[in-house]
Amino acid sequence: MFHIMRRIHASLPLASVLIGLAGQPAILVVPPALTAIYVVIRDRIIRRRVGLAAWPSDGFARHVLVDDLGRLICLTLLGLPLFLLGHALRGLLLHS
């Protein structure tokens, strides 16, 4: 469950470039939205597993959620210039 987030976070910048190459700016919100849904579902799973355990376990669940959402925000902001880079590459390839 924790190993897949590394792969998802690594694929978000690549997805932004590919969306830019496709020339579809409306789709730019889809990868971060799907990742946010996955993060929230994973938080619910972690909290369900923790149950009525000690307070530090709830703190761990909060830490995981905040850490993942923070990385998602940073990667989403990084995705905007990468989208523009992909869009510029599309223009170069189509007009050459």
N, CA, C and O atoms as a MOPAC input file, in Angstrom:
PM7 MOZYME 1SCF
protein

 N      0.82800 1    -1.18800 1     0.00000 1
 C      0.00000 1     0.00000 1     0.00000 1
 C      0.87700 1     1.25800 1     0.00000 1
 O      0.52300 1     2.25400 1    -0.63100 1
 N      2.02200 1     1.22200 1     0.70500 1
 C      2.87700 1     2.39700 1     0.76400 1
 C      3.80400 1     2.48800 1    -0.44800 1
 O      4.21400 1     3.58300 1    -0.83300 1
 N      4.13500 1     1.34800 1    -1.04700 1
 C      5.06900 1     1.35500 1    -2.16700 1
 C      4.44400 1     1.91900 1    -3.43700 1
 O      5.15800 1     2.44500 1    -4.29100 1
 N      3.15300 1     1.82000 1    -3.57300 1
 C      2.50400 1     2.30200 1    -4.79700 1
 C      2.50900 1     3.83500 1    -4.87400 1
 O      2.48900 1     4.39000 1    -5.97300 1
 N      2.53500 1     4.52300 1    -3.73300 1
 C      2.53800 1     5.98300 1    -3.76400 1
 C      3.81400 1     6.52000 1    -4.39900 1
 O      3.77600 1     7.54900 1    -5.07400 1
 N      4.94500 1     5.84400 1    -4.19600 1
 C      6.18400 1     6.28000 1    -4.84300 1
 C      6.03000 1     6.24000 1    -6.35900 1
 O      6.46000 1     7.15400 1    -7.06300 1
 N      5.42100 1     5.18700 1    -6.84300 1
 C      5.21900 1     5.05700 1    -8.28800 1
 C      4.21800 1     6.08100 1    -8.81000 1
 O      4.40600 1     6.64000 1    -9.89100 1
 N      3.17000 1     6.32500 1    -8.05700 1
 C      2.17700 1     7.31600 1    -8.46800 1
 C      2.80900 1     8.70100 1    -8.50800 1
 O      2.62100 1     9.44500 1    -9.47000 1
 N      3.56500 1     9.05000 1    -7.45700 1
 C      4.20600 1    10.36100 1    -7.43000 1
 C      5.23600 1    10.50200 1    -8.54700 1
 O      5.40700 1    11.59200 1    -9.09300 1
 N      5.91500 1     9.42900 1    -8.88900 1
 C      6.90100 1     9.49000 1    -9.97000 1
 C      6.23300 1     9.62900 1   -11.33200 1
 O      6.82200 1    10.19100 1   -12.25500 1
 N      5.01700 1     9.12600 1   -11.46400 1
 C      4.35100 1     9.17100 1   -12.76800 1
 C      3.61100 1    10.48800 1   -13.02400 1
 O      3.28700 1    10.78400 1   -14.17400 1
 N      3.33800 1    11.27100 1   -12.00600 1
 C      2.57900 1    12.51000 1   -12.19700 1
 C      3.29400 1    13.52300 1   -13.10400 1
 O      2.64100 1    14.08500 1   -13.98300 1
 N      4.60000 1    13.78600 1   -12.93700 1
 C      5.24700 1    14.71400 1   -13.87800 1
 C      5.24100 1    14.19800 1   -15.31800 1
 O      5.05500 1    14.97200 1   -16.25700 1
 N      5.44400 1    12.90900 1   -15.48600 1
 C      5.40700 1    12.32600 1   -16.82900 1
 C      4.01300 1    12.46000 1   -17.43900 1
 O      3.87400 1    12.72300 1   -18.63300 1
 N      2.99600 1    12.28000 1   -16.62100 1
 C      1.61800 1    12.42900 1   -17.10900 1
 C      1.36600 1    13.86000 1   -17.57600 1
 O      0.67700 1    14.07300 1   -18.57300 1
 N      1.91900 1    14.84500 1   -16.86100 1
 C      1.73100 1    16.23800 1   -17.27300 1
 C      2.37000 1    16.51500 1   -18.62700 1
 O      1.79000 1    17.21100 1   -19.46100 1
 N      3.56900 1    15.96800 1   -18.84700 1
 C      4.23400 1    16.15500 1   -20.13300 1
 C      3.43400 1    15.47100 1   -21.24800 1
 O      3.25500 1    16.04100 1   -22.32400 1
 N      2.95900 1    14.26500 1   -20.99200 1
 C      2.18400 1    13.54800 1   -22.00900 1
 C      0.87100 1    14.24500 1   -22.32200 1
 O      0.43800 1    14.26600 1   -23.47400 1
 N      0.23900 1    14.81100 1   -21.31300 1
 C     -1.00000 1    15.55900 1   -21.54600 1
 C     -0.70600 1    16.81100 1   -22.36500 1
 O     -1.50300 1    17.20500 1   -23.21700 1
 N      0.44500 1    17.43300 1   -22.10300 1
 C      0.84500 1    18.58300 1   -22.90900 1
 C      1.11100 1    18.19500 1   -24.35300 1
 O      0.74900 1    18.92500 1   -25.27500 1
 N      1.74800 1    17.03600 1   -24.54900 1
 C      1.98600 1    16.55400 1   -25.91400 1
 C      0.68000 1    16.25200 1   -26.63700 1
 O      0.57300 1    16.43900 1   -27.84900 1
 N     -0.31000 1    15.78500 1   -25.88500 1
 C     -1.60900 1    15.49600 1   -26.48000 1
 C     -2.41200 1    16.77000 1   -26.74500 1
 O     -3.35900 1    16.76200 1   -27.53200 1
 N     -2.02300 1    17.87000 1   -26.07900 1
 C     -2.73400 1    19.12900 1   -26.27600 1
 C     -4.11000 1    19.14500 1   -25.64400 1
 O     -5.03900 1    19.73500 1   -26.19400 1
 N     -4.25100 1    18.50400 1   -24.49300 1
 C     -5.54400 1    18.41200 1   -23.80900 1
 C     -5.45300 1    19.02300 1   -22.40800 1
 O     -5.31000 1    18.28100 1   -21.43600 1
 N     -5.53000 1    20.33300 1   -22.27400 1
 C     -5.38000 1    20.94100 1   -20.94800 1
 C     -6.49000 1    20.57200 1   -19.96200 1
 O     -6.27200 1    20.62900 1   -18.75200 1
 N     -7.66400 1    20.19700 1   -20.44800 1
 C     -8.75300 1    19.83400 1   -19.54100 1
 C     -8.46300 1    18.54700 1   -18.78700 1
 O     -8.98800 1    18.33400 1   -17.69400 1
 N     -7.63900 1    17.69600 1   -19.35800 1
 C     -7.31900 1    16.41800 1   -18.72100 1
 C     -6.24900 1    16.58700 1   -17.64900 1
 O     -5.97800 1    15.64900 1   -16.90000 1
 N     -5.64100 1    17.75900 1   -17.56300 1
 C     -4.54800 1    17.99400 1   -16.62100 1
 C     -4.98100 1    17.78400 1   -15.17100 1
 O     -4.14100 1    17.47900 1   -14.32400 1
 N     -6.25200 1    17.93800 1   -14.86700 1
 C     -6.72500 1    17.77500 1   -13.48800 1
 C     -6.98700 1    16.31200 1   -13.12500 1
 O     -7.13300 1    15.99000 1   -11.94600 1
 N     -7.04900 1    15.43400 1   -14.10800 1
 C     -7.43600 1    14.04400 1   -13.82900 1
 C     -6.40300 1    13.29200 1   -12.98500 1
 O     -6.79600 1    12.69900 1   -11.98000 1
 N     -5.09900 1    13.27600 1   -13.32700 1
 C     -4.16000 1    12.50500 1   -12.49900 1
 C     -4.08800 1    12.97200 1   -11.03600 1
 O     -4.11000 1    12.12700 1   -10.14100 1
 N     -4.00100 1    14.31000 1   -10.75200 1
 C     -4.02100 1    14.69700 1    -9.33900 1
 C     -5.33700 1    14.36600 1    -8.63300 1
 O     -5.33300 1    14.02900 1    -7.44900 1
 N     -6.45300 1    14.46000 1    -9.34100 1
 C     -7.74800 1    14.13900 1    -8.72000 1
 C     -7.83100 1    12.65900 1    -8.37000 1
 O     -8.29200 1    12.29800 1    -7.28700 1
 N     -7.38600 1    11.80300 1    -9.28600 1
 C     -7.39500 1    10.36900 1    -8.99500 1
 C     -6.44200 1    10.03000 1    -7.85700 1
 O     -6.73600 1     9.16700 1    -7.03000 1
 N     -5.29200 1    10.71500 1    -7.81600 1
 C     -4.34500 1    10.48000 1    -6.72600 1
 C     -4.93800 1    10.93200 1    -5.39700 1
 O     -4.77400 1    10.24300 1    -4.39100 1
 N     -5.61900 1    12.06900 1    -5.36800 1
 C     -6.25000 1    12.54500 1    -4.13700 1
 C     -7.32000 1    11.57700 1    -3.65400 1
 O     -7.44200 1    11.33600 1    -2.45300 1
 N     -8.08900 1    11.02700 1    -4.57200 1
 C     -9.09600 1    10.03300 1    -4.18700 1
 C     -8.42300 1     8.80900 1    -3.58700 1
 O     -8.88400 1     8.27700 1    -2.57700 1
 N     -7.33100 1     8.35700 1    -4.20400 1
 C     -6.60500 1     7.20000 1    -3.67400 1
 C     -6.03900 1     7.49800 1    -2.28200 1
 O     -6.08300 1     6.63700 1    -1.40300 1
 N     -5.50600 1     8.71400 1    -2.07200 1
 C     -4.93700 1     9.07600 1    -0.77200 1
 C     -6.01100 1     9.06800 1     0.30400 1
 O     -5.77200 1     8.58600 1     1.41100 1
 N     -7.18400 1     9.59100 1    -0.00500 1
 C     -8.27000 1     9.62600 1     0.98400 1
 C     -8.75400 1     8.20600 1     1.29600 1
 O     -9.00200 1     7.87700 1     2.45600 1
 N     -8.88800 1     7.38000 1     0.28200 1
 C     -9.30800 1     5.98800 1     0.51900 1
 C     -8.26600 1     5.25800 1     1.35300 1
 O     -8.60700 1     4.50000 1     2.26100 1
 N     -6.98500 1     5.49000 1     1.03800 1
 C     -5.91900 1     4.84000 1     1.80300 1
 C     -5.91300 1     5.31400 1     3.25100 1
 O     -5.63900 1     4.52900 1     4.15900 1
 N     -6.21600 1     6.60900 1     3.47600 1
 C     -6.30100 1     7.11400 1     4.84200 1
 C     -7.41300 1     6.41100 1     5.60700 1
 O     -7.24400 1     6.06800 1     6.77600 1
 N     -8.54300 1     6.19800 1     4.95600 1
 C     -9.65200 1     5.49400 1     5.61600 1
 C     -9.25800 1     4.04900 1     5.95400 1
 O     -9.62700 1     3.53200 1     7.00800 1
 N     -8.51500 1     3.41100 1     5.06000 1
 C     -8.07000 1     2.03400 1     5.31200 1
 C     -7.11000 1     1.99500 1     6.50300 1
 O     -7.21600 1     1.12200 1     7.36500 1
 N     -6.16900 1     2.95300 1     6.54300 1
 C     -5.21400 1     2.99500 1     7.65700 1
 C     -5.94000 1     3.24500 1     8.95600 1
 O     -5.65800 1     2.58500 1     9.95600 1
 N     -6.87200 1     4.18500 1     8.96700 1
 C     -7.60800 1     4.47700 1    10.20800 1
 C     -8.48600 1     3.30300 1    10.63500 1
 O     -8.67900 1     3.07500 1    11.82900 1
 N     -9.01500 1     2.56200 1     9.67000 1
 C     -9.81000 1     1.38800 1    10.01000 1
 C     -8.92700 1     0.31400 1    10.63900 1
 O     -9.34100 1    -0.36100 1    11.58100 1
 N     -7.70800 1     0.15700 1    10.11600 1
 C     -6.78600 1    -0.83000 1    10.68900 1
 C     -6.32000 1    -0.42300 1    12.07700 1
 O     -6.12100 1    -1.27300 1    12.94500 1
 N     -6.14400 1     0.88600 1    12.28900 1
 C     -5.71900 1     1.38000 1    13.59600 1
 C     -6.83400 1     1.16700 1    14.60900 1
 O     -6.58600 1     0.73200 1    15.73400 1
 N     -8.05100 1     1.47400 1    14.20900 1
 C     -9.20600 1     1.25600 1    15.08300 1
 C     -9.13000 1     2.09600 1    16.34300 1
 O     -8.91100 1     3.30600 1    16.28900 1
 N     -9.30900 1     1.45400 1    17.44900 1
 C     -9.29000 1     2.13600 1    18.74100 1
 C     -7.93200 1     1.99100 1    19.41500 1
 O     -7.84800 1     1.98300 1    20.64300 1
 N     -6.88600 1     1.87900 1    18.63700 1
 C     -5.53500 1     1.72800 1    19.18200 1
 C     -5.09800 1     3.03400 1    19.84100 1
 O     -5.86700 1     3.98800 1    19.95800 1
 N     -3.88100 1     3.04000 1    20.25100 1
 C     -3.34200 1     4.19100 1    20.97300 1
 C     -3.32700 1     5.45000 1    20.10200 1
 O     -3.39500 1     5.37700 1    18.87500 1
 N     -3.23600 1     6.59600 1    20.76500 1
 C     -3.24800 1     7.87500 1    20.07900 1
 C     -2.11800 1     8.03300 1    19.06400 1
 O     -2.35300 1     8.62800 1    18.01200 1
 N     -0.89000 1     7.52800 1    19.31800 1
 C      0.17100 1     7.68300 1    18.31400 1
 C     -0.16200 1     7.03100 1    16.97700 1
 O      0.32400 1     7.48700 1    15.94200 1
 N     -0.96800 1     5.99000 1    16.96900 1
 C     -1.34200 1     5.36300 1    15.71200 1
 C     -2.20300 1     6.30400 1    14.86900 1
 O     -2.07700 1     6.34200 1    13.64500 1
 N     -3.07000 1     7.05500 1    15.52800 1
 C     -3.86300 1     8.05100 1    14.82400 1
 C     -2.96100 1     9.16700 1    14.30200 1
 O     -3.19300 1     9.70300 1    13.21900 1
 N     -1.94200 1     9.51000 1    15.06800 1
 C     -0.97800 1    10.50200 1    14.62100 1
 C     -0.21800 1    10.03500 1    13.39600 1
 O      0.07800 1    10.82500 1    12.50100 1
 N      0.09400 1     8.75200 1    13.35900 1
 C      0.76700 1     8.19500 1    12.18600 1
 C     -0.12900 1     8.30200 1    10.96100 1
 O      0.33500 1     8.66100 1     9.87900 1
 N     -1.40100 1     7.99400 1    11.12400 1
 C     -2.33900 1     8.08700 1    10.00400 1
 C     -2.43700 1     9.52700 1     9.50700 1
 O     -2.48600 1     9.76500 1     8.30000 1
 N     -2.46600 1    10.48300 1    10.42600 1
 C     -2.50400 1    11.88900 1    10.02300 1
 C     -1.22000 1    12.28800 1     9.30100 1
 O     -1.25900 1    13.00800 1     8.30300 1
 N     -0.08700 1    11.81800 1     9.80900 1
 C      1.19500 1    12.13100 1     9.18100 1
 C      1.23900 1    11.61500 1     7.74000 1
 O      1.68900 1    12.31800 1     6.83600 1
 N      0.77700 1    10.40700 1     7.53800 1
 C      0.77400 1     9.82100 1     6.19400 1
 C     -0.11800 1    10.63000 1     5.26800 1
 O      0.26500 1    10.90500 1     4.13100 1
 N     -1.29400 1    11.01300 1     5.73000 1
 C     -2.22100 1    11.78900 1     4.91100 1
 C     -1.63800 1    13.14900 1     4.55300 1
 O     -1.67000 1    13.54800 1     3.38800 1
 N     -1.10800 1    13.86200 1     5.53400 1
 C     -0.56900 1    15.19900 1     5.28800 1
 C      0.66400 1    15.12000 1     4.38100 1
 O      0.84000 1    15.96000 1     3.49900 1
 N      1.50200 1    14.12600 1     4.59400 1
 C      2.69600 1    13.96200 1     3.76800 1
 C      2.31600 1    13.69700 1     2.30800 1
 O      2.87500 1    14.30700 1     1.39700 1
 N      1.37700 1    12.79800 1     2.09400 1
 C      0.95300 1    12.48700 1     0.72600 1
 C      0.27900 1    13.66900 1     0.05100 1
 O      0.52900 1    13.93200 1    -1.12500 1
 N     -0.57000 1    14.38600 1     0.77500 1
 C     -1.24000 1    15.54400 1     0.18200 1
 C     -0.24400 1    16.67600 1    -0.10400 1
 O     -0.38100 1    17.38600 1    -1.10000 1
 N      0.74700 1    16.84100 1     0.76300 1
 C      1.77400 1    17.85000 1     0.51800 1
 C      2.57800 1    17.55200 1    -0.73600 1
 O      2.83600 1    18.44300 1    -1.54500 1
 N      2.96900 1    16.29900 1    -0.89300 1
 C      3.69000 1    15.90900 1    -2.10700 1
 C      2.81400 1    16.06500 1    -3.34100 1
 O      3.28900 1    16.47900 1    -4.39900 1
 N      1.54000 1    15.73500 1    -3.20300 1
 C      0.62000 1    15.86500 1    -4.33400 1
 C      0.48900 1    17.32300 1    -4.76600 1
 O      0.46400 1    17.61300 1    -5.96200 1
 N      0.40600 1    18.23400 1    -3.81200 1
 C      0.31200 1    19.65600 1    -4.14800 1
 C      1.57600 1    20.12000 1    -4.86500 1
 O      1.50100 1    20.82500 1    -5.87100 1
 N      2.73000 1    19.72500 1    -4.34600 1
 C      3.99500 1    20.11800 1    -4.98700 1
 C      4.09700 1    19.54900 1    -6.40300 1
 O      4.50100 1    20.25700 1    -7.32500 1
 N      3.74100 1    18.30100 1    -6.57800 1
 C      3.83100 1    17.69400 1    -7.89900 1
 C      2.79000 1    18.26200 1    -8.86500 1
 O      3.02800 1    18.32400 1   -10.07100 1
 N      1.65300 1    18.67000 1    -8.34000 1
 C      0.64700 1    19.30300 1    -9.18800 1
 C      1.14100 1    20.66000 1    -9.67500 1
 O      0.96000 1    21.01700 1   -10.83900 1
 N      1.77000 1    21.41600 1    -8.76800 1
 C      2.32500 1    22.70700 1    -9.17400 1
 C      3.48800 1    22.52500 1   -10.15000 1
 O      3.66200 1    23.33200 1   -11.06300 1
 N      4.27900 1    21.47700 1    -9.96200 1
 C      5.35900 1    21.17300 1   -10.89400 1
 C      4.80100 1    20.72700 1   -12.24200 1
 O      5.44500 1    20.92000 1   -13.27300 1
 N      3.62600 1    20.14000 1   -12.24000 1
 C      3.02600 1    19.65200 1   -13.47700 1
 C      2.62100 1    20.74600 1   -14.44600 1
 O      2.55600 1    20.51000 1   -15.65300 1
 N      2.34600 1    21.94400 1   -13.93500 1
 C      1.93800 1    23.03800 1   -14.83200 1
 C      3.04900 1    23.44300 1   -15.80300 1
 O      2.79400 1    23.49800 1   -17.00600 1
 N      4.27600 1    23.72900 1   -15.33700 1
 C      5.32400 1    24.04100 1   -16.31300 1
 C      5.68600 1    22.84700 1   -17.19100 1
 O      6.07400 1    23.02200 1   -18.34600 1
 N      5.56300 1    21.64200 1   -16.65500 1
 C      5.84100 1    20.46000 1   -17.46800 1
 C      4.79100 1    20.28900 1   -18.55800 1
 O      5.10400 1    19.84500 1   -19.66300 1
 N      3.54900 1    20.63900 1   -18.24700 1
 C      2.50600 1    20.61800 1   -19.26900 1
 C      2.84700 1    21.60300 1   -20.38700 1
 O      2.72300 1    21.28400 1   -21.56900 1
 N      3.27400 1    22.79200 1   -20.00100 1
 C      3.64000 1    23.79200 1   -21.00300 1
 C      4.83700 1    23.33100 1   -21.82900 1
 O      4.90600 1    23.60100 1   -23.02800 1
 N      5.77400 1    22.64000 1   -21.19600 1
 C      6.90400 1    22.07900 1   -21.93700 1
 C      6.42000 1    21.05100 1   -22.96100 1
 O      6.86300 1    21.06000 1   -24.10900 1
 N      5.52400 1    20.17800 1   -22.55000 1
 C      4.96400 1    19.19400 1   -23.47300 1
 C      4.18700 1    19.84800 1   -24.59800 1
 O      4.23400 1    19.39500 1   -25.74200 1
 N      3.46600 1    20.92200 1   -24.27000 1
 C      2.70100 1    21.64100 1   -25.29300 1
 C      3.64500 1    22.32500 1   -26.29400 1
 O      3.36000 1    22.36600 1   -27.49100 1
 N      4.77000 1    22.86000 1   -25.79800 1
 C      5.75400 1    23.47500 1   -26.69300 1
 C      6.40500 1    22.42100 1   -27.57600 1
 O      6.66000 1    22.67200 1   -28.75300 1
 N      6.67400 1    21.25200 1   -27.02600 1
 C      7.22800 1    20.16500 1   -27.83700 1
 C      6.23900 1    19.73600 1   -28.90600 1
 O      6.62500 1    19.41200 1   -30.02900 1
 N      4.97700 1    19.73500 1   -28.55500 1
 C      3.94200 1    19.38600 1   -29.54700 1
 C      3.95600 1    20.39200 1   -30.69500 1
 O      3.87300 1    20.01700 1   -31.86400 1
 N      4.06100 1    21.66500 1   -30.34900 1
 C      4.11700 1    22.69200 1   -31.38000 1
 C      5.34600 1    22.55000 1   -32.26100 1
 O      5.27100 1    22.76400 1   -33.47100 1
 N      6.47500 1    22.19000 1   -31.66600 1
 C      7.69200 1    21.98500 1   -32.45000 1
 C      7.55800 1    20.79000 1   -33.39000 1
 O      7.97600 1    20.84100 1   -34.54700 1
 N      6.97600 1    19.72700 1   -32.87800 1
 C      6.86500 1    18.51800 1   -33.69300 1
 C      5.83500 1    18.65800 1   -34.81200 1
 O      6.02200 1    18.09800 1   -35.89200 1
 N      4.76400 1    19.38600 1   -34.57200 1
 C      3.71300 1    19.52700 1   -35.57300 1
 C      4.06900 1    20.55500 1   -36.64400 1
 O      3.62000 1    20.44500 1   -37.78500 1
 N      4.86800 1    21.54600 1   -36.28300 1
 C      5.18700 1    22.60200 1   -37.23500 1
 C      6.54800 1    22.43200 1   -37.89500 1
 O      6.99500 1    23.32400 1   -38.61600 1
 N      7.21700 1    21.29700 1   -37.66300 1
 C      8.51300 1    21.11800 1   -38.31200 1
 C      8.41400 1    20.31800 1   -39.57000 1
 O      9.42400 1    20.08200 1   -40.23200 1

